[in-house]
């Protein structure tokens, strides 16, 4: 779906996913690795500010990814 949104609508898309090899296989262009399969955008083992910090870091990484021009599939780990 992310590939079609980019190809048809021309809108850059970031996929936050926990299983990066699958995202590479399906053709996602901008990939941000998530935390864990049941909680891709948060860490329930941390409470309050700890979990909020993890979510903020993922969001900031995704924003950086969406603003970055790319030529090929790219995994944004930092």
N, C-alpha and C positions, 0 to 999 in steps of 0.2 A: 504494500500500500504506500509506503513512504517513497519508494522509487517512482510510482505513478504520479504522486502529488508533485514531485520535483519535475518529472518529464512532461506531464500534461499541463499543469498549472504554472510551472516555473517558480514554485515557492520552495525555498530551501527548508529541509526537514532534518531534525535531529532525532535519532532513535536511541532512547535510554533502554538498555537491555542487559540482562545478566549473562546470557550465553552469546558472547561475541561471535564465535564461529558460525552460528546459525544466521546472524545478521549479515555477516560477510557473504554467506552462501545465497541469501535471498536478495542481495544487492543493495542493502542500505548504504548510503554514501557517507553520512556523518553518524558515527556511533560513539556513544558515551557509555562505558561499562557501568552497570548498576551494582547495587550492594549484594543482593541475594535473590534467588528465584521468588520466594513468597513476598519479598519486600524490595523491589528494584530501586525505589526512590526514598528509602529511609532505613534506619537501623533500629528495630524495636528493642534491641538489647541495651541501647542507650536511652536514657529518659530525658525529657525536657530539652534543655539546651544542647545536649550531646546529639540527640536525634535531629534537632533543628539545624545544627551545624553541618551534619552530613547532608541533609536535604539542600541546604543553601549552597554547599560546595558543588553538588551535582547540577543544580540550576545554573550556577555561574559557569561551570564547564560547558553545559549545553548552550548557553548564550554565546560563549566564546566560539563554540563549534559552528553555530548558525551564522556568525559574522565572518567566518574564515573562508576565503575562496579556496576551493579544492579542485583538483584535476582527476583524482581517483578516490576510491574508498579510503576513509581515514578514521582511525580509532583515536579518540581524544581521551588520553589518560591523565592529563594534567592541565 
